[in-house]
Amino acid sequence: MLKIERITVLLASVLWLVSLSPTSYADSYADARADLVAAYQAENYPAMRIAAQNSLQSRPEFPGALFNLAFAESLDGDADAAMATLGKLIEKHIDFGVENIEAFALLREHPVWDSYLANIASIREPVGDADVAAEFDGPDFIPEGIAFADGGGLILGGIRHGQLLIEALGGGELVIGPAGHWSVFGMRFDDREGLWFASSRVPQYTGISDRSAYKTGLFRLDLDSLEISERARLPVAEGDQVLGDLVIADDETIYTTDSADGPVYRYSIADGEYSTLVPKGVFGSPQGLVLDAGGDHLYVADYIGGLYRVRLSDGNVERVAVPDAISDYGIDGLYRHGNRLIAIQNGIRPHRVVAMSLSDDGSAIESAETLAMNLPQFDEPTLGTVVEDDFYFVANSHWNRFDEDNNLPDDLGGPIVLRISLK
């Protein structure tokens, strides 16, 4: 879904930056990163190292902060420390293309440099056995949300034109255009032959927007009539608002994340009202969410903050404990298969699909398995859906292909859906 806080590399300084929007929550990481940039510009590399270490205290094990620390250590002439820090990124299977950055030239004579390059080459190898479940025409159909109907048949939601693409069981495709909604993000089936989906008016949307002040909301497609039967627009607040994903708890309740403004909302289907479960300021950019097995907690992936667990009774938020060798940053789609969380990570490189095994009490990640990485169909995978023991996901959202004016190149392929066995 839309990453309001997209991670980019500033080529002029090679620093790993998080572009903070005006609606983003302020934290000590932003302050430390500002200090780091100032120290770099002043060529005060010891101070730069201190600032990088401070940023890691704010966001422990954050890949970008680890890179900045290695960067500062190399500039400060401490090759041993820089190689040790890069080793932490290797352990997480994260690649920053360090061998092509001149600021790391000092490390090329280090005794373990060749070993580092061998590990990087291994990280860039394809991982996983995924089948192509479906391919569609339409290079300008930028896929995001995905659902799988009972008995077969995929439904995809489009960002560019706000369309719903329905794969007919007997073959062929049906495309439904916007009906009071905008770009289509996460989607889930209810128990009343309906499909709820999150929709938002984002800059990448090219359709005709209504003239109201509304920016985002939840919508329900009735599968019998193929018409929008319910429109639950989120009350307007200042700044950006982007409901990007949702999970249906029961016949009465939907939970949804605002990846731009930060809150997690509870929507009452019967009352047609939103209430706040987690207020603005706790999460930076909440993305995927999924209920635990007991239905008492909600797992929420904060794109720049990691993995959290929210108690539904009172909204209490706790950080899920994660081993240092596993990165829980950059998670977009989040799902559950038994006692494992299935995560699509497109905020770290390489992009990947990971299965994270939960502890018995659900408060920690004990281990992780990479299910898919570096596959040839990948072009920023985004969202998916668990169907019994299979995981279907959008392999090529093309989100990374938008230029600064939100234009797309002409050589894009149509949507590809991959399937992975979770057995």
C-alpha positions as CSV (number, residue, x, y, z in Angstrom):
1,M,0.0,0.0,0.0
2,L,1.0,3.6,-0.1
3,K,4.1,4.2,1.9
4,I,3.8,7.9,2.9
5,E,7.3,7.6,4.3
6,R,9.1,6.0,1.5
7,I,12.8,5.1,2.1
8,T,15.1,6.6,-0.5
9,V,18.8,7.0,-1.0
10,L,20.1,10.6,-1.4
11,L,22.7,10.1,-4.0
12,A,24.5,13.4,-3.2
13,S,25.4,12.2,0.3
14,V,24.7,8.4,0.0
15,L,22.9,8.7,3.4
16,W,19.9,6.4,3.9
17,L,17.0,8.8,4.5
18,V,13.4,8.5,5.7
19,S,11.4,11.3,4.0
20,L,9.3,12.6,6.8
21,S,6.0,14.1,5.7
22,P,4.4,16.9,7.6
23,T,1.9,14.5,9.1
24,S,4.5,12.1,10.3
25,Y,5.1,11.7,14.0
26,A,8.3,13.3,15.3
27,D,10.6,11.1,17.3
28,S,14.2,11.0,18.5
29,Y,15.2,9.1,15.3
30,A,14.4,12.2,13.2
31,D,16.5,14.4,15.6
32,A,19.4,11.9,15.4
33,R,19.2,11.7,11.7
34,A,19.3,15.5,11.4
35,D,22.4,15.5,13.6
36,L,23.9,12.9,11.4
37,V,23.4,14.8,8.2
38,A,24.8,18.0,9.8
39,A,27.9,16.1,11.0
40,Y,28.4,14.6,7.5
41,Q,28.2,18.0,5.8
42,A,30.7,19.3,8.3
43,E,32.9,16.3,7.7
44,N,32.8,15.6,11.5
45,Y,32.8,11.9,11.2
46,P,33.2,11.1,15.0
47,A,30.1,13.2,15.6
48,M,28.4,11.4,12.7
49,R,29.1,8.0,14.4
50,I,27.5,9.3,17.6
51,A,24.4,10.5,15.8
52,A,24.1,7.1,14.0
53,Q,24.4,5.3,17.3
54,N,21.7,7.6,18.8
55,S,19.4,6.8,15.9
56,L,19.8,3.1,16.6
57,Q,18.7,3.6,20.2
58,S,15.5,5.1,18.8
59,R,14.9,2.4,16.2
60,P,16.9,-0.7,17.3
61,E,18.3,-2.7,14.4
62,F,16.7,-0.4,11.8
63,P,18.5,-1.3,8.6
64,G,18.9,2.3,7.4
65,A,20.4,3.3,10.7
66,L,22.9,0.4,10.6
67,F,23.9,1.5,7.1
68,N,24.4,5.0,8.3
69,L,26.6,3.8,11.2
70,A,28.7,1.7,8.8
71,F,29.0,4.7,6.5
72,A,30.2,6.9,9.3
73,E,32.6,4.3,10.6
74,S,34.1,3.9,7.1
75,L,34.5,7.7,6.7
76,D,36.1,7.8,10.1
77,G,38.7,5.3,9.1
78,D,37.5,2.5,11.3
79,A,37.3,-0.4,8.8
80,D,37.0,-3.1,11.5
81,A,33.9,-1.4,13.0
82,A,32.4,-0.7,9.6
83,M,32.8,-4.4,8.5
84,A,31.2,-5.5,11.8
85,T,28.2,-3.3,11.3
86,L,27.8,-4.4,7.7
87,G,27.9,-8.0,9.0
88,K,24.7,-7.3,11.0
89,L,23.0,-6.3,7.7
90,I,24.3,-9.5,6.1
91,E,22.8,-11.5,9.0
92,K,19.5,-9.9,8.2
93,H,20.0,-10.6,4.4
94,I,19.8,-6.9,3.6
95,D,21.8,-5.4,0.6
96,F,22.6,-1.7,0.2
97,G,24.9,-2.1,-2.8
98,V,27.9,-1.1,-0.6
99,E,30.5,-2.4,-3.1
100,N,29.5,0.4,-5.5
101,I,29.7,3.3,-3.0
102,E,33.1,5.0,-3.0
103,A,32.8,6.1,0.6
104,F,33.4,2.4,1.5
105,A,36.6,2.1,-0.6
106,L,38.6,1.8,2.6
107,L,37.0,-1.6,3.2
108,R,38.1,-3.1,-0.1
109,E,41.5,-4.0,1.5
110,H,40.0,-5.5,4.6
111,P,40.7,-9.2,5.2
112,V,37.0,-10.1,5.2
113,W,36.0,-8.0,2.2
114,D,36.0,-10.9,-0.2
115,S,33.8,-12.9,2.2
116,Y,31.4,-10.0,2.5
117,L,31.1,-9.9,-1.3
118,A,30.4,-13.6,-1.4
119,N,27.6,-13.2,1.1
120,I,26.1,-10.3,-0.9
121,A,26.2,-12.5,-4.0
122,S,24.3,-15.2,-2.1
123,I,21.7,-12.6,-0.9
124,R,21.0,-11.7,-4.5
125,E,20.2,-15.2,-5.5
126,P,16.5,-16.2,-6.1
127,V,14.8,-17.9,-3.1
128,G,11.6,-19.9,-3.0
129,D,9.4,-22.0,-5.3
130,A,6.5,-19.9,-6.4
131,D,3.9,-20.7,-9.2
132,V,2.3,-18.1,-11.4
133,A,-1.3,-18.3,-10.3
134,A,-2.6,-15.6,-12.7
135,E,-1.4,-13.0,-15.3
136,F,-3.5,-10.2,-16.6
137,D,-3.2,-7.7,-19.4
138,G,-3.2,-4.0,-18.7
139,P,0.2,-2.5,-18.0
140,D,-1.4,0.6,-16.5
141,F,-3.4,-1.4,-14.0
142,I,-1.3,-0.9,-10.9
143,P,-2.3,-3.8,-8.6
144,E,-2.5,-3.5,-4.8
145,G,-5.3,-5.3,-3.0
146,I,-6.0,-8.9,-3.7
147,A,-8.8,-11.3,-2.6
148,F,-9.6,-14.9,-3.5
149,A,-13.2,-15.9,-3.9
150,D,-14.7,-19.2,-2.6
151,G,-14.4,-21.8,-5.3
152,G,-11.7,-19.9,-7.1
153,G,-11.4,-16.6,-8.9
154,L,-9.1,-13.7,-8.0
155,I,-10.1,-10.1,-7.4
156,L,-7.5,-7.3,-7.8
157,G,-7.8,-3.7,-6.8
158,G,-6.1,-1.0,-8.9
159,I,-4.3,2.2,-7.8
160,R,-4.1,4.1,-11.1
161,H,-7.8,4.0,-12.1
162,G,-9.6,2.7,-9.0
163,Q,-10.8,-0.4,-10.8
164,L,-11.7,-3.8,-9.5
165,L,-10.6,-6.6,-11.7
166,I,-12.6,-9.8,-11.2
167,E,-11.4,-13.1,-12.7
168,A,-14.5,-15.0,-13.8
169,L,-14.6,-18.7,-12.8
170,G,-15.4,-19.8,-16.3
171,G,-12.6,-17.7,-17.8
172,G,-12.4,-14.1,-18.8
173,E,-12.3,-10.9,-16.7
174,L,-14.7,-8.3,-15.5
175,V,-13.5,-4.8,-14.7
176,I,-15.6,-2.5,-12.4
177,G,-14.8,1.2,-12.4
178,P,-14.9,3.6,-9.5
179,A,-18.3,4.2,-8.0
180,G,-17.6,7.0,-5.5
181,H,-14.3,5.5,-4.5
182,W,-10.7,6.1,-5.5
183,S,-7.5,4.0,-5.6
184,V,-8.2,0.5,-4.2
185,F,-6.0,-0.9,-1.5
186,G,-6.5,-3.8,0.9
187,M,-9.6,-5.9,0.7
188,R,-11.4,-8.7,2.6
189,F,-14.5,-10.8,2.1
190,D,-17.3,-10.7,4.7
191,D,-19.9,-13.4,5.5
192,R,-22.7,-11.7,3.5
193,E,-21.4,-12.2,0.0
194,G,-19.6,-9.0,0.0
195,L,-16.1,-7.6,-0.5
196,W,-14.9,-4.8,1.8
197,F,-12.0,-2.7,0.5
198,A,-10.0,0.3,1.6
199,S,-9.9,3.2,-0.9
200,S,-8.0,6.5,-0.9
201,R,-7.6,9.6,-3.0
202,V,-3.8,9.5,-3.6
203,P,-1.6,11.4,-6.1
204,Q,-1.2,8.3,-8.2
205,Y,-4.9,8.1,-8.9
206,T,-5.9,9.4,-12.3
207,G,-9.7,9.0,-12.2
208,I,-12.2,11.6,-11.6
209,S,-12.5,12.4,-7.9
210,D,-15.7,13.5,-6.3
211,R,-15.9,17.2,-5.2
212,S,-16.3,16.4,-1.5
213,A,-13.6,16.9,1.1
214,Y,-13.4,13.2,1.8
215,K,-10.0,11.5,1.1
216,T,-10.4,7.9,2.1
217,G,-12.8,5.3,3.4
218,L,-14.1,1.7,3.4
219,F,-16.4,0.4,0.7
220,R,-18.3,-2.8,0.2
221,L,-18.9,-4.5,-3.2
222,D,-22.0,-6.7,-3.2
223,L,-20.9,-9.8,-5.2
224,D,-24.4,-10.6,-6.4
225,S,-25.2,-7.2,-7.9
226,L,-21.6,-6.1,-8.4
227,E,-22.5,-2.7,-7.1
228,I,-21.1,-0.7,-4.2
229,S,-23.6,-1.4,-1.4
230,E,-21.9,0.6,1.5
231,R,-19.7,3.6,1.6
232,A,-18.0,4.4,4.9
233,R,-16.0,7.5,4.3
234,L,-13.6,8.5,7.1
235,P,-14.3,11.9,8.6
236,V,-11.9,14.5,7.3
237,A,-8.9,15.6,9.2
238,E,-6.0,17.9,8.4
239,G,-3.2,16.5,6.3
240,D,-3.1,13.3,4.3
241,Q,-5.4,10.4,5.1
242,V,-4.9,6.9,3.5
243,L,-6.8,3.9,4.7
244,G,-4.5,1.2,3.2
245,D,-5.6,-2.1,4.7
246,L,-8.3,-3.7,6.8
247,V,-9.3,-6.9,8.7
248,I,-12.8,-8.0,9.4
249,A,-13.2,-9.1,13.0
250,D,-16.8,-10.2,12.9
251,D,-20.2,-9.2,11.4
252,E,-20.0,-5.9,13.3
253,T,-16.4,-4.8,13.3
254,I,-13.7,-3.8,10.9
255,Y,-10.2,-2.6,11.9
256,T,-8.2,-0.4,9.4
257,T,-4.9,1.4,9.4
258,D,-4.3,5.0,8.2
259,S,-0.8,4.7,6.7
260,A,-0.5,8.5,6.2
261,D,-1.9,10.0,9.4
262,G,-1.0,7.1,11.7
263,P,-4.1,6.0,13.6
264,V,-5.7,2.5,13.8
265,Y,-9.5,2.7,13.6
266,R,-12.4,0.5,14.6
267,Y,-15.3,0.7,12.2
268,S,-18.8,-0.4,13.4
269,I,-20.7,-1.8,10.5
270,A,-24.0,-1.6,12.2
271,D,-23.6,2.0,13.3
272,G,-21.5,3.2,10.4
273,E,-19.2,5.0,12.8
274,Y,-15.4,5.1,13.2
275,S,-13.7,5.1,16.6
276,T,-10.0,5.3,17.3
277,L,-8.3,2.2,18.6
278,V,-4.7,3.6,18.4
279,P,-4.4,7.4,18.2
280,K,-2.2,9.4,15.9
281,G,1.4,9.7,17.1
282,V,2.0,6.1,18.1
283,F,2.8,4.6,14.7
284,G,4.7,6.3,11.9
285,S,3.1,4.5,8.9
286,P,0.9,1.6,9.9
287,Q,0.4,-0.8,7.0
288,G,-0.7,-4.5,7.2
289,L,-2.7,-5.8,10.1
290,V,-4.1,-9.2,11.2
291,L,-5.9,-10.7,14.2
292,D,-4.3,-13.2,16.5
293,A,-5.7,-16.7,16.8
294,G,-7.8,-15.8,19.8
295,G,-9.2,-12.6,18.4
296,D,-7.9,-10.6,21.4
297,H,-5.0,-8.8,19.7
298,L,-4.2,-7.1,16.4
299,Y,-0.8,-7.4,14.9
300,V,0.1,-4.1,13.1
301,A,3.1,-3.6,10.8
302,D,4.5,-0.1,11.2
303,Y,6.5,0.4,8.0
304,I,9.2,2.4,9.7
305,G,8.7,1.2,13.3
306,G,8.5,-2.6,13.1
307,L,6.0,-5.1,14.3
308,Y,3.5,-4.3,17.2
309,R,0.7,-6.1,19.0
310,V,-2.4,-4.1,20.0
311,R,-4.8,-5.3,22.7
312,L,-8.3,-4.8,21.4
313,S,-10.0,-4.4,24.8
314,D,-8.2,-1.2,25.5
315,G,-5.8,-0.3,22.6
316,N,-2.7,-1.1,24.6
317,V,0.3,-1.2,22.2
318,E,3.4,-3.4,22.7
319,R,6.5,-4.0,20.6
320,V,6.8,-7.6,19.4
321,A,10.2,-8.9,20.4
322,V,12.3,-9.9,17.4
323,P,15.7,-11.5,17.3
324,D,18.5,-9.3,16.0
325,A,19.0,-11.5,13.0
326,I,15.5,-10.9,11.8
327,S,14.3,-7.5,10.4
328,D,10.6,-6.6,10.9
329,Y,10.9,-3.2,9.2
330,G,9.5,-2.4,5.8
331,I,6.5,-4.7,6.1
332,D,3.6,-3.9,3.8
333,G,1.2,-6.8,3.7
334,L,0.7,-8.9,6.9
335,Y,-1.2,-12.1,7.3
336,R,-1.5,-15.2,9.6
337,H,-1.2,-18.9,8.9
338,G,-1.6,-20.8,12.1
339,N,1.1,-19.6,14.4
340,R,3.1,-17.9,11.7
341,L,2.8,-14.3,10.5
342,I,3.3,-14.0,6.7
343,A,4.9,-10.7,5.8
344,I,5.6,-9.0,2.5
345,Q,8.6,-6.7,3.0
346,N,9.2,-4.1,0.3
347,G,10.8,-1.5,2.5
348,I,14.1,-3.4,2.7
349,R,16.3,-4.8,-0.1
350,P,15.9,-7.4,-1.5
351,H,12.1,-7.5,-1.4
352,R,10.8,-10.7,0.1
353,V,8.0,-12.8,1.5
354,V,8.8,-14.1,5.0
355,A,7.0,-16.5,7.5
356,M,7.7,-15.4,11.1
357,S,7.0,-18.0,13.8
358,L,5.3,-16.6,16.9
359,S,6.1,-17.6,20.5
360,D,3.4,-19.5,22.4
361,D,2.1,-16.3,24.0
362,G,2.3,-14.4,20.8
363,S,4.5,-11.6,22.2
364,A,7.6,-12.5,20.2
365,I,9.0,-13.7,16.9
366,E,11.1,-16.8,17.5
367,S,12.3,-17.6,14.0
368,A,11.7,-16.6,10.4
369,E,11.9,-18.3,7.0
370,T,12.2,-16.5,3.7
371,L,9.6,-18.0,1.4
372,A,10.4,-15.9,-1.7
373,M,13.0,-13.4,-2.6
374,N,14.6,-12.1,-5.8
375,L,12.1,-13.9,-8.0
376,P,12.1,-12.8,-11.7
377,Q,8.4,-11.6,-11.4
378,F,9.2,-9.3,-8.5
379,D,8.7,-5.6,-9.1
380,E,7.7,-4.4,-5.6
381,P,5.4,-7.0,-4.3
382,T,2.7,-5.6,-2.0
383,L,-0.4,-7.4,-0.7
384,G,-1.6,-11.0,-0.6
385,T,-4.1,-13.4,0.9
386,V,-3.9,-16.8,2.6
387,V,-6.1,-19.5,1.1
388,E,-6.0,-22.6,3.3
389,D,-2.3,-23.7,2.9
390,D,-1.4,-21.4,0.0
391,F,-0.4,-17.8,-0.1
392,Y,-1.3,-15.7,-3.1
393,F,0.3,-12.2,-3.6
394,V,0.8,-9.4,-6.0
395,A,4.3,-9.8,-7.4
396,N,4.6,-6.6,-9.4
397,S,2.8,-3.6,-8.1
398,H,5.1,-1.2,-10.0
399,W,4.9,1.3,-7.1
400,N,8.6,1.9,-7.5
401,R,8.2,2.9,-11.1
402,F,6.3,6.1,-10.5
403,D,8.4,9.2,-11.2
404,E,8.3,12.4,-9.2
405,D,5.3,13.5,-11.3
406,N,3.5,10.2,-10.7
407,N,4.0,9.1,-14.3
408,L,4.8,5.6,-15.3
409,P,7.1,4.2,-18.1
410,D,5.6,2.6,-21.2
411,D,7.2,-0.8,-20.9
412,L,5.4,-2.2,-17.8
413,G,3.8,-5.6,-17.8
414,G,0.4,-6.5,-16.6
415,P,-0.3,-7.8,-13.0
416,I,1.2,-11.1,-11.9
417,V,-0.1,-13.1,-9.0
418,L,2.2,-15.7,-7.5
419,R,1.3,-18.6,-5.3
420,I,3.5,-20.1,-2.5
421,S,2.7,-23.3,-0.5
422,L,2.7,-22.7,3.2
423,K,2.8,-26.3,4.2
